[in-house]
């Protein structure tokens, strides 16, 4: 029976389009930031859909949601499918939610067919994966895995000074379940690639073997506000001029490091008035590389350049490293399950390392983990134009289904994937 089970591709696609209405933008994307009213709405919808197929939904202290379908042996740790429902400010319809809704479709398929797994199956919505409202990214999966403390997460503030813990309470999703105390038997995550490799190589499935390392920094440059019309150039302490040179130096470090990427994605200028010389600039740095040591070299080079520029222009500068996510290698048995599922379904595939970070990078610390990628058009993501093919969504969900069921069936064989 397992060989013949397939998800309902139209039902999956309809669910993606339905949830895209929660935060729909004029350009056809989605703005659904963590712990906003829109996040609450899609969470409530997800809970209702899971309960409709007989699942019990629980929420932990950090807002992570767990939809559980019992197995033959409920004493076994669950095989989990996890991703996220939050988006970027100008996000697309598929980033994150494809993984959650493919998990929901898996639950619906098992319910429709009456298929009984050995272990329980859980679909998880991890809170604040994006990190766009509350930095750092992957915050709640990080708490679950012991990377961050619960109190640290509660204390995080958005750019308006609103605290994560307070917003969690406001939308009613600070749950009673202690965070991080549940055991996971395995964790699979389906996601769009967010890059161009699969599309360029005409591959349907990416078998993800790990995630590259990444570090985030926050930089505050302080000068002196003064009148734009009466302050000579030689007497200015222009924070924006310094920040511009620093940003160019930060990007140059990325250019000079093979296989690295460097991004400055957020800049704030104060007082932000057209006839006032900027007195303060805040900006962020995102460095990524498959080798953690290389990121350390990049940080050293960037810090030296930033401090040199500050001294030259008589500015003060503060550089804080706020997030360090080391490179991750996924579990060989889970990787093999994904690869075998792609082969069994007849889909072209290749092994690939993820450039973006995902909740699976932290969950890999506490459970056997692997990911599945499907192509996105032109590699575009974190963008309202993000798009995938109907058939690729179905392919990814069917590989997820087969990988989960194969992994579950292996539990019948002593000593394997236990």
C-alpha positions in Angstrom: 0.0 0.0 0.0 2.9 2.4 0.8 4.1 2.2 -2.8 0.8 3.6 -4.1 0.1 6.4 -1.7 0.4 9.9 -3.3 -0.5 13.3 -2.0 -3.3 15.3 -3.6 -1.4 18.0 -5.6 -4.4 20.2 -6.2 -5.4 20.1 -2.5 -1.8 21.1 -1.5 -1.8 24.0 -4.1 -5.2 25.2 -2.9 -4.0 25.3 0.7 -0.9 27.3 -0.4 -3.1 29.8 -2.2 -5.6 30.0 0.7 -2.9 30.8 3.3 -1.4 33.4 0.9 -4.5 35.5 1.7 -3.2 36.0 5.2 -1.0 39.0 4.6 -1.5 39.3 0.8 0.4 42.2 -0.7 -0.6 44.4 -3.7 2.2 42.8 -5.7 1.0 39.3 -5.0 3.4 38.4 -2.2 2.8 37.9 1.5 3.7 40.1 4.5 3.1 38.0 7.6 5.6 38.9 10.2 6.1 36.8 13.4 3.5 37.3 16.2 1.4 39.8 14.3 -2.4 39.5 14.0 -1.9 37.9 10.6 0.5 35.3 12.1 -2.2 34.5 14.6 -4.8 34.1 11.8 -2.7 31.6 9.9 -1.8 29.8 13.1 -5.5 29.4 13.9 -6.2 28.2 10.4 -3.4 25.6 10.6 -4.7 24.4 14.0 -8.2 23.9 12.7 -7.0 22.0 9.6 -4.9 19.6 11.6 -7.6 19.0 14.2 -10.0 18.3 11.3 -8.0 15.1 10.5 -7.9 13.9 14.1 -4.6 15.5 15.2 -3.9 16.9 18.6 -2.3 20.3 18.4 -0.1 21.5 21.3 1.9 24.7 21.7 5.1 25.2 23.7 6.2 28.1 25.7 7.9 29.8 22.8 5.0 29.4 20.4 6.1 26.4 18.4 3.0 24.3 17.3 3.0 20.5 17.1 0.2 18.7 15.3 0.4 15.0 16.3 -1.1 12.0 14.6 -0.7 8.8 16.7 1.2 5.8 15.5 0.9 2.1 16.3 3.5 2.6 19.1 3.0 5.9 20.7 5.9 5.3 22.9 8.2 5.9 19.9 9.5 9.5 19.4 7.6 11.1 16.5 8.8 11.5 13.0 8.4 15.2 12.4 7.9 17.5 9.4 8.7 21.1 10.3 9.0 24.5 8.8 7.5 28.0 9.4 4.5 30.1 8.7 6.1 33.6 9.1 7.4 35.6 6.1 9.7 38.5 5.3 8.2 42.0 5.0 8.1 41.5 1.2 7.9 37.7 1.2 6.5 35.2 -1.2 3.8 32.5 -1.0 6.1 29.5 -0.7 9.1 30.2 1.6 8.5 28.1 4.7 4.8 27.5 4.3 5.4 25.0 1.5 7.0 22.7 4.2 4.3 23.2 6.8 1.4 22.7 4.3 3.1 19.7 2.7 3.2 18.2 6.2 -0.5 19.0 6.5 -1.1 17.3 3.1 0.8 14.3 4.4 -1.5 14.1 7.4 -4.6 14.5 5.2 -3.3 11.7 2.9 -2.6 9.3 5.8 -6.1 10.1 7.2 -7.8 9.6 3.8 -6.1 6.2 3.2 -6.2 5.0 6.8 -2.5 4.3 6.7 -1.1 3.6 10.1 2.5 4.4 10.8 4.7 2.7 13.4 5.7 6.0 15.1 3.6 9.1 15.6 3.8 11.7 13.0 4.1 15.4 13.9 3.9 18.5 11.8 5.6 21.5 13.4 5.3 25.3 12.8 8.5 26.8 14.2 8.1 30.3 15.5 10.2 33.3 14.1 12.3 31.4 11.5 12.7 34.5 9.4 14.2 36.8 12.0 12.9 39.8 10.1 10.9 41.2 13.0 12.8 39.7 15.9 16.5 38.9 15.4 18.1 36.4 15.2 16.5 34.1 12.8 15.4 30.5 13.7 14.8 31.8 17.2 12.3 29.3 18.5 13.9 26.2 17.0 17.1 27.6 18.5 15.5 27.7 22.0 14.1 24.2 21.4 17.6 22.9 20.5 19.2 24.7 23.5 21.1 27.3 21.4 19.2 30.2 23.1 17.5 30.5 26.4 13.8 31.0 26.7 14.3 34.3 28.5 16.7 35.5 25.8 13.9 34.9 23.2 11.3 36.6 25.3 13.6 39.7 25.6 14.1 40.2 21.9 12.7 43.5 20.6 11.5 44.6 17.2 12.5 47.9 15.7 9.5 49.5 17.5 10.7 48.3 20.9 8.0 45.6 21.2 9.2 42.4 23.1 8.8 38.9 21.7 7.4 37.6 24.9 4.8 40.3 25.1 3.7 39.8 21.5 3.5 36.0 22.1 1.1 36.7 24.9 -0.9 39.2 22.9 -1.8 36.8 20.2 -2.4 34.0 22.6 0.4 31.7 21.5 2.6 31.3 24.6 1.7 27.7 25.2 1.9 25.6 28.4 4.2 22.9 27.0 7.8 23.2 28.3 10.1 24.0 25.4 12.7 21.6 24.3 11.7 18.6 26.5 10.0 16.5 23.8 12.1 14.0 21.9 12.0 13.9 18.1 12.7 10.6 16.3 13.6 12.4 13.1 12.9 15.8 11.4 12.3 16.3 7.6 11.8 19.7 6.0 10.6 20.5 2.5 11.6 24.0 1.3 12.0 25.9 -1.9 15.7 26.2 -2.8 15.9 30.0 -2.7 18.7 29.8 -5.2 19.1 29.0 -8.9 21.0 25.7 -9.0 18.2 23.2 -9.4 16.5 25.3 -12.1 19.7 25.8 -14.0 20.6 22.1 -13.9 17.0 21.1 -14.6 16.7 19.0 -11.4 13.4 18.5 -9.7 14.6 17.6 -6.2 17.6 18.8 -4.1 18.8 16.3 -1.5 20.1 18.7 1.1 23.2 17.4 2.9 23.7 20.4 5.2 23.6 24.2 5.8 26.5 26.6 5.4 27.6 28.6 8.4 26.3 32.1 9.0 26.9 35.1 11.3 24.9 38.3 11.8 26.3 41.6 13.1 24.8 44.9 14.1 26.8 48.1 13.6 26.1 51.5 15.1 28.1 54.4 13.7 28.0 57.7 15.7 29.1 61.1 14.5 27.6 64.5 15.2 24.4 66.1 13.8 24.9 69.5 12.4 23.5 71.9 9.8 23.9 70.8 6.2 24.3 74.4 4.9 26.7 75.9 7.4 29.1 73.1 8.4 32.3 72.9 6.2 33.1 69.5 4.8 36.4 69.3 6.7 34.7 69.9 10.0 31.9 67.3 9.6 31.6 64.1 11.5 29.2 62.5 9.0 28.0 59.1 10.3 26.4 58.2 6.9 29.6 59.0 5.0 31.4 56.6 7.3 28.8 54.0 7.1 28.8 54.1 3.3 32.5 53.4 3.3 32.1 50.7 5.9 29.4 49.0 3.9 31.5 49.0 0.8 34.4 47.4 2.8 32.1 44.8 4.3 30.9 43.8 0.8 34.5 43.8 -0.5 35.4 41.2 2.1 32.7 39.0 0.7 34.0 39.6 -2.9 37.5 38.6 -1.9 36.5 35.3 -0.2 35.8 32.4 -2.4 32.4 30.7 -1.9 31.3 33.5 0.5 28.3 35.8 0.5 28.1 39.1 2.2 25.0 41.2 2.7 24.1 44.5 4.3 20.3 44.4 4.2 19.1 46.9 6.8 20.2 50.5 7.2 18.7 53.2 9.4 19.8 56.9 9.3 19.2 59.3 12.1 17.7 61.9 12.3 16.9 61.2 8.6 16.4 64.8 7.6 17.4 66.1 4.3 19.2 69.2 5.7 20.8 67.6 8.7 24.2 65.9 8.6 23.5 62.3 9.9 24.6 61.8 13.5 24.0 58.1 13.7 23.6 55.1 11.3 22.6 51.6 12.2 23.3 48.7 9.7 23.4 45.0 9.7 25.9 42.5 8.3 25.2 38.9 7.1 28.2 36.7 6.4 27.9 33.1 5.1 30.4 30.4 4.1 30.5 26.6 4.2 33.6 26.8 6.3 33.2 28.4 9.8 36.9 29.3 10.0 36.5 31.4 6.8 33.7 33.4 8.4 36.1 34.2 11.3 38.6 35.5 8.8 36.0 37.6 7.2 34.9 39.0 10.5 38.4 40.0 11.4 39.0 41.8 8.1 35.7 43.6 8.3 36.2 44.7 11.9 39.6 46.1 11.0 38.3 48.1 8.0 35.3 49.4 10.0 37.6 50.6 12.9 40.1 52.2 10.4 37.3 54.2 8.6 35.8 55.3 12.0 39.2 56.6 13.1 39.9 58.4 9.8 36.5 60.3 10.0 36.5 60.9 13.8 33.5 58.6 14.3 32.6 56.2 17.1 31.6 52.7 16.1 30.1 49.7 17.9 30.0 46.3 16.2 28.1 43.5 17.9 28.0 39.9 16.8 24.4 38.9 17.5 24.1 35.5 15.9 26.5 32.6 15.0 25.0 29.6 13.3 27.8 27.1 12.5 27.8 25.0 9.4 25.7 21.9 9.7 25.9 18.3 8.3 22.6 16.4 8.2 22.0 12.8 9.2 23.1 10.2 6.7 20.1 7.9 7.2 17.7 10.8 6.7 19.6 12.0 3.6 19.5 8.5 2.2 15.7 8.3 2.8 15.2 11.5 0.8 17.5 10.3 -2.0 15.8 6.9 -2.2 12.4 8.6 -2.2 13.4 10.9 -5.1 14.7 7.8 -7.1 11.6 5.8 -6.3 9.4 8.6 -7.6 11.5 8.9 -10.8 12.5 12.5 -10.2 15.8 14.0 -11.3 17.8 15.0 -8.3 21.2 16.1 -6.9 22.8 16.5 -3.6 23.1 20.2 -2.5 24.2 22.3 0.5 21.8 25.0 1.6 22.9 28.6 1.4 20.0 30.0 3.5 19.5 29.0 7.1 16.6 26.9 8.2 15.1 25.6 11.4 16.5 22.2 10.5 20.0 23.6 11.1 19.2 23.8 14.8 17.0 20.7 15.0 19.9 18.7 13.6 21.6 19.2 17.0 18.9 17.2 18.8 17.4 14.8 16.1 18.3 13.1 12.9 17.5 15.6 10.2 17.4 16.2 6.5 15.9 18.6 4.0 14.3 18.5 0.5 14.6 21.3 -1.9 12.4 22.1 -5.0 13.3 24.7 -7.6 12.0 28.3 -7.5 11.8 30.4 -10.6 15.1 32.2 -11.3 16.2 31.4 -7.7 14.1 34.3 -6.4 13.0 34.3 -2.8 12.5 36.8 0.0 10.7 38.6 -2.7 7.0 39.1 -3.7 7.8 37.6 -7.1 8.8 34.2 -5.6 7.2 31.5 -7.6 7.4 27.7 -8.0 5.8 25.2 -10.4 2.6 23.3 -9.5 4.3 20.0 -10.4 7.4 20.8 -8.4 5.3 21.4 -5.2 3.7 18.1 -5.8 7.0 16.3 -6.4 8.5 17.7 -3.2 5.5 16.7 -1.2 5.5 13.2 -2.6 9.2 12.8 -1.9 8.6 14.0 1.7 5.7 11.5 2.0 7.8 8.6 0.7 10.9 9.5 2.8 8.8 9.8 6.0 7.1 6.5 5.4 10.3 4.7 4.4 12.0 6.0 7.5 9.0 4.9 9.6 9.0 1.5 8.1 12.7 1.1 8.9 11.7 1.3 12.6 10.4 -2.3 12.2 14.0 -3.4 11.6 15.9 -3.6 14.9 18.9 -1.3 15.1 18.1 0.7 12.1 17.1 4.4 12.2 16.1 4.1 15.8 
